[in-house]
């Protein structure tokens, strides 16, 4: 495996979920082992929002978030790259409608489709849409 599209659900699981989902832990091992992930531009906003929500619910402290951001910065430098492809809004809307996804999830699915990469996610609805849409699911 050389690359895959990384959904925010996997990344957030590394820092918030206890215990960490086995699939999320496996994806992290892939990245640490030299594989590369591609993320759409919205990934950073989803990660930031996930941390804010976790802080507000008492699952993380601001110090925990700062530590997590250091880990993410290292992954961004070595294993995660932002997609340079901008998915047109019409494509996102069409995919979201077709598979009954949020626009955010449709952006991940379209990124995987356009780059011919498997998708890594913990979101069951997104994974089902990927399978139906002909996108390989990272298992």
Rosetta silent file (secondary structure, phi, psi, omega in degrees, C-alpha in Angstrom):
SEQUENCE: XXXXXXXXXXXXXXXXXXXXXXXXXXXXXXXXXXXXXXXXXXXXXXXXXXXXXXXXXXXXXXXXXXXXXXXXXXXXXXXXXXXXXXXXXXXXXXXXXXXXXXXXXXXXXXXXXXXXXXXXXXXXXXXXXXXXXXXXXXX
SCORE:     score description
SCORE:     0.000 S_00000001
   1 L     0.000  126.835  179.027    0.000    0.000    0.000 S_00000001
   2 L  -101.212  -36.874 -177.320    1.445    3.344   -0.998 S_00000001
   3 E  -157.890  164.012  178.607   -1.320    5.750   -0.164 S_00000001
   4 E  -160.789  163.143  175.522   -4.895    6.203    0.964 S_00000001
   5 E   -90.521  129.061 -176.032   -7.376    8.943    1.817 S_00000001
   6 E  -104.081  118.608  176.793   -7.566    9.526    5.563 S_00000001
   7 L   -82.237  148.956 -179.703  -10.895   10.531    7.115 S_00000001
   8 H   -59.316  -28.317 -178.590  -10.895   12.732   10.218 S_00000001
   9 H   -59.397  -36.890  178.422  -12.707   10.002   12.191 S_00000001
  10 H   -67.611  -49.314 -177.276   -9.554    7.874   12.171 S_00000001
  11 H   -60.604  -46.811 -179.344   -7.292   10.745   13.209 S_00000001
  12 H   -63.906  -33.184  179.018   -9.558   11.890   16.028 S_00000001
  13 H   -60.814  -33.228 -179.990   -9.833    8.324   17.321 S_00000001
  14 H   -60.465  -30.760 -171.564   -6.067    8.306   17.967 S_00000001
  15 H  -110.214  -20.200 -174.248   -6.406   11.134   20.472 S_00000001
  16 L  -111.268  -43.648 -173.463   -9.932   10.960   21.862 S_00000001
  17 L   -73.477  136.159  173.659  -11.204    7.377   21.857 S_00000001
  18 L  -136.325  114.127   -0.429  -10.306    5.061   24.724 S_00000001
  19 L   -75.887  161.538  177.687   -9.742    2.373   23.836 S_00000001
  20 L   -72.823  133.737  178.277   -8.575    3.283   20.335 S_00000001
  21 L   -57.345  135.777 -178.544  -10.470    1.376   17.651 S_00000001
  22 H   -54.240  -39.014  179.806   -8.258   -1.410   16.259 S_00000001
  23 H   -64.235  -40.254  178.152   -8.721   -0.146   12.694 S_00000001
  24 H   -63.416  -41.933  178.320   -7.581    3.356   13.714 S_00000001
  25 H   -63.797  -39.616  179.068   -4.508    1.903   15.425 S_00000001
  26 H   -64.630  -40.862  179.014   -3.712   -0.148   12.315 S_00000001
  27 H   -63.999  -41.075  177.864   -3.962    2.925   10.064 S_00000001
  28 H   -61.813  -40.851  177.505   -1.587    4.824   12.350 S_00000001
  29 H   -61.018  -39.328  177.556    0.889    1.925   12.117 S_00000001
  30 H   -60.173  -44.107  179.708    0.681    2.125    8.330 S_00000001
  31 H   -66.023  -42.265  179.276    1.561    5.811    8.438 S_00000001
  32 H   -69.845  -20.812  179.205    4.405    5.287   10.875 S_00000001
  33 L   -89.787    6.376  174.820    5.621    2.438    8.670 S_00000001
  34 L   110.959   -5.856  176.251    6.122    4.639    5.634 S_00000001
  35 L   -75.582  161.317 -178.635    2.717    4.755    3.962 S_00000001
  36 E  -120.471  145.993  176.797    1.242    8.107    2.975 S_00000001
  37 E  -117.495  147.851  174.737   -2.212    9.547    3.463 S_00000001
  38 E  -114.190  138.663  178.100   -3.975   12.217    1.465 S_00000001
  39 E  -130.763  143.684  172.821   -6.569   14.456    3.086 S_00000001
  40 L   -71.373  161.735 -176.403   -8.921   17.050    1.606 S_00000001
  41 L   -55.880  -31.990 -177.329   -8.460   20.637    2.820 S_00000001
  42 H   -68.962  -15.156 -179.407  -11.462   20.351    5.155 S_00000001
  43 H   -53.295  -44.661 -178.407   -9.651   17.675    7.203 S_00000001
  44 H   -62.386  -38.012  178.252   -7.814   20.311    9.257 S_00000001
  45 H   -68.266  -39.175  178.883  -11.082   22.052   10.139 S_00000001
  46 H   -66.150  -39.226  178.468  -12.687   18.757   11.139 S_00000001
  47 H   -65.233  -47.843  179.672   -9.723   17.867   13.338 S_00000001
  48 H   -58.761  -44.778  179.506   -9.741   21.302   14.994 S_00000001
  49 H   -64.711  -40.764  177.658  -13.493   21.087   15.584 S_00000001
  50 H   -59.498  -40.564  177.526  -13.187   17.544   16.966 S_00000001
  51 H   -66.544  -42.648  178.797  -10.607   18.736   19.481 S_00000001
  52 H   -61.038  -44.289  179.040  -12.765   21.695   20.514 S_00000001
  53 H   -63.570  -42.255  178.960  -15.796   19.464   21.039 S_00000001
  54 H   -63.018  -38.904  176.932  -13.692   16.962   23.023 S_00000001
  55 H   -64.477  -44.711 -178.117  -12.397   19.781   25.226 S_00000001
  56 H   -64.539  -28.276  178.416  -15.914   21.103   25.818 S_00000001
  57 L   -93.021    5.691  177.157  -17.077   17.633   26.848 S_00000001
  58 L    76.363   15.331  179.139  -14.113   17.169   29.192 S_00000001
  59 L   -84.441  -26.068  176.936  -12.514   14.408   27.101 S_00000001
  60 L  -134.670  151.239  169.719   -9.369   16.452   26.403 S_00000001
  61 L   -97.644  168.727  176.441   -7.648   19.343   28.107 S_00000001
  62 H   -62.855  -30.979  176.881   -6.056   22.184   26.172 S_00000001
  63 H   -67.896  -40.930  176.057   -2.722   20.600   27.065 S_00000001
  64 H   -59.547  -43.762 -179.922   -3.886   17.265   25.586 S_00000001
  65 H   -64.052  -41.735  178.277   -4.871   19.089   22.404 S_00000001
  66 H   -60.555  -42.703  177.515   -1.503   20.858   22.227 S_00000001
  67 H   -63.855  -42.071  179.415    0.260   17.476   22.529 S_00000001
  68 H   -62.656  -40.465  179.476   -2.004   15.988   19.865 S_00000001
  69 H   -64.500  -33.579  175.037   -1.254   18.870   17.515 S_00000001
  70 H   -63.999  -43.079  177.459    2.474   18.207   17.903 S_00000001
  71 H   -62.386  -43.467 -179.911    1.881   14.583   16.889 S_00000001
  72 H   -65.139  -39.413  177.562   -0.242   15.692   13.951 S_00000001
  73 H   -58.852  -40.285  177.534    2.418   18.191   12.861 S_00000001
  74 H   -64.467  -43.006  178.194    4.943   15.343   12.707 S_00000001
  75 H   -65.006  -38.534  177.855    2.550   13.219   10.649 S_00000001
  76 H   -64.091  -34.116 -179.699    1.866   16.162    8.332 S_00000001
  77 H   -74.185  -26.846 -171.959    5.592   16.588    7.802 S_00000001
  78 H  -121.537  -25.830 -169.218    6.214   12.917    7.022 S_00000001
  79 L  -137.250  -13.730 -177.518    3.086   10.955    6.211 S_00000001
  80 E  -122.870  130.755  176.860    0.006   13.109    5.546 S_00000001
  81 E  -126.823  143.865  175.812   -0.402   15.506    2.662 S_00000001
  82 E   -77.084  135.878  178.967   -3.241   17.831    1.792 S_00000001
  83 L   -63.950  136.390  176.154   -4.792   17.097   -1.560 S_00000001
  84 L   -86.026  -14.581  178.127   -3.998   19.673   -4.181 S_00000001
  85 L   -78.724  125.716  172.957   -7.147   18.699   -6.052 S_00000001
  86 L   -94.399  123.303  179.841  -10.100   20.857   -5.226 S_00000001
  87 L   -80.902  124.076  179.995  -13.292   18.880   -5.563 S_00000001
  88 L   -60.372  144.272 -178.567  -15.912   20.988   -7.335 S_00000001
  89 H   -57.572  -38.484  178.947  -18.952   21.847   -5.240 S_00000001
  90 H   -60.010  -39.852  179.154  -21.263   20.300   -7.848 S_00000001
  91 H   -66.917  -40.488  178.653  -19.441   16.977   -7.512 S_00000001
  92 H   -63.383  -45.812  179.938  -19.669   17.108   -3.731 S_00000001
  93 H   -63.005  -43.364 -179.832  -23.391   17.853   -3.880 S_00000001
  94 H   -62.062  -45.830  179.814  -24.023   15.102   -6.427 S_00000001
  95 H   -65.817  -42.721  179.292  -22.108   12.521   -4.385 S_00000001
  96 H   -61.054  -41.885  179.288  -23.752   13.634   -1.120 S_00000001
  97 H   -67.837  -45.301 -176.503  -27.186   13.307   -2.680 S_00000001
  98 H   -60.066  -40.962 -174.253  -26.458    9.982   -4.352 S_00000001
  99 H  -109.183    7.271  179.868  -25.189    8.313   -1.177 S_00000001
 100 L    55.911   48.996  179.649  -27.075   10.381    1.431 S_00000001
 101 L  -107.288  165.065  167.312  -23.826   11.720    2.921 S_00000001
 102 L   -71.610  161.719  176.229  -22.877   15.029    4.451 S_00000001
 103 H   -61.649  -34.089 -179.842  -20.992   17.333    2.109 S_00000001
 104 H   -64.083  -47.926  179.345  -17.926   16.740    4.290 S_00000001
 105 H   -66.125  -36.184  177.264  -18.044   12.977    3.860 S_00000001
 106 H   -62.093  -33.347  177.961  -18.734   13.384    0.149 S_00000001
 107 H   -64.800  -38.886  176.569  -15.491   15.385   -0.113 S_00000001
 108 H   -65.723  -45.578 -179.193  -13.528   12.424    1.299 S_00000001
 109 H   -62.399  -43.956  179.697  -15.261   10.006   -1.044 S_00000001
 110 H   -66.933  -36.169  176.773  -14.673   12.235   -4.071 S_00000001
 111 H   -62.182  -44.813  178.355  -11.017   12.718   -3.116 S_00000001
 112 H   -63.485  -43.324  179.023  -10.568    8.940   -3.000 S_00000001
 113 H   -60.197  -50.590 -174.262  -12.394    8.522   -6.315 S_00000001
 114 H   -67.624  -31.997 -178.598  -10.419   11.207   -8.117 S_00000001
 115 H   -97.928    2.292  179.075   -7.051   10.038   -6.824 S_00000001
 116 L    53.129   49.111 -179.415   -7.854    6.331   -7.233 S_00000001
 117 L  -122.412  151.413  172.937   -6.936    5.663   -3.612 S_00000001
 118 E   -67.396  161.741 -178.916   -8.516    3.505   -0.915 S_00000001
 119 E  -113.407  132.453  175.249  -10.417    5.234    1.881 S_00000001
 120 E  -110.654  119.448 -178.259   -9.653    4.860    5.603 S_00000001
 121 L  -155.055  160.063  170.367  -12.559    5.790    7.875 S_00000001
 122 L  -105.366   -3.574 -176.763  -14.483    4.679   10.945 S_00000001
 123 L   -81.013  109.708 -175.058  -17.710    6.160    9.568 S_00000001
 124 H   -61.150  -40.300 -179.496  -19.933    3.221    8.589 S_00000001
 125 H   -65.516  -40.830  177.524  -22.159    5.273    6.293 S_00000001
 126 H   -66.245  -41.812  178.850  -19.127    6.675    4.449 S_00000001
 127 H   -64.276  -40.339  177.394  -17.559    3.223    4.162 S_00000001
 128 H   -63.870  -41.820  178.567  -20.806    1.789    2.777 S_00000001
 129 H   -64.397  -38.949  178.614  -20.990    4.635    0.232 S_00000001
 130 H   -61.755  -46.004  179.677  -17.373    4.008   -0.765 S_00000001
 131 H   -60.803  -45.160  179.166  -18.094    0.331   -1.375 S_00000001
 132 H   -66.139  -31.801 -176.992  -21.213    1.148   -3.405 S_00000001
 133 L   -89.152    7.591  176.735  -19.322    3.852   -5.308 S_00000001
 134 L    80.218   17.713  177.950  -16.487    1.590   -6.373 S_00000001
 135 L   -99.807  129.879  178.172  -13.885    2.989   -3.959 S_00000001
 136 L   -64.076  140.171  177.504  -11.651    0.501   -2.185 S_00000001
 137 E  -103.719  127.782  178.287  -11.985    0.567    1.587 S_00000001
 138 L   -71.399  119.397 -178.108   -8.781    0.265    3.603 S_00000001
 139 L  -117.704    0.000    0.000   -9.300   -2.689    5.912 S_00000001
